Amino acid sequence: MENMEFKNRLKKAKLRLLRMHYESKIGHIGGNLSSLDAILYLHTVAMDATDLFVLSKGHSAGALYISHWMAGKLDESELDRFHRDGSRIAGHPVGGWHPGIRFSTGSLGHGLGLSAGVALARTLKGEQGRVFCLLSDGEWNEGSNWESLIFLAHHCLKNLTLLVDANGLQGFGATGEVATLEPLAEKFRSFALDVREINGHDHMALATALAAPATLPKVVILRTVKGKGVSFMENRMEWHYLPMTEEQYSRAVEEVSRG
C-alpha cells in the first residue's frame, strides 16, 4: 500500500476513534493511539480471512473496533453505542459475537496463552492461517506471559506473531520505573525467537517485519508513543485514564486533521 494512502486511512481512523471516545466519555485514549497504526495495518492490509488477531491489551479495544469498521466489518451504528448499556463493543473486547473477536481480553497476561493455544491447534490440524497477538510492554510484568513464551518457543509455533506495543508507560508510571524489563529484545531472543524492533508508527517497517519468512515464532517490538498525534497526550501517563473535555477534543481533532 502506498504510504500516503495508508496515512489518509490512519487519519480517518484516528478522527473516528477520538469522536467515539469523546461521545462516550471514556478514557484509555493514549494506549489506543499508540497501537492504532499496527492494529489498523493488520486488519486493512496484512491479514486475510484465515488469520486471527487477539488483542491481549484489551484497554485498546477502541482501536480494534475502529479497525474492524475501517475494514468494513463493523457497522457505524455499533461505534455510536461504544461502552454504553447494552452495547456489544465494551471498553474491553467481549468474545464470541464477532468473527474477528474470538476472546474476551483485558485481564492482562491472558491473550498470549490463548493465541498460543490456537496456533498449536492449527499446527496439529494442518490448518492454514496466522495468529497475531498484540500485547503492551507493561503487560510483561505478568508471569503468565513468560509461561506462554516457554510454551510457544518449545513448540516452535511459527504461525504465531507477537506484537508488543512498547510505549514506555503503564497504569502507574513508566515501565522502566515500575518493573524494568529492558532490553526486551534480548530477553525474547534468549527463547530462540525471530525478534525485530521497529518504529511502531511506520507501517512500511511493519510490512517488512511481517513479510519475513516464518521459520520461528516472531516477536515484533513496536516502539511507539502513547497518545501519538495529539501533542498534549503524547508520552503523558494520565492519558492512560482520562476522558477528553470538549476543549481537549476540539484541539485533538484539529491536530490530527492537519497532521
Secondary structure by P-SEA (a helix, b strand, c coil): ccaaaaaaaaaaaaaaaaaaaaaacccaaaaaaacaaaaaaaacccccccbbbbcccccaaaaaaaaaaaaccccaaaaaacccccccccccccccccccccccccccccaaaaaaaaaaaaaaabbbbbbbbbbcccccccaaaaaaaaaaaaaccccbbbbbbcccccccccccccccccaaaaaaaaacccccccccccaaaaaaaaacccccbbbbbbbcccccccccccccccccbbbbcaaaaaaaaaaaaac
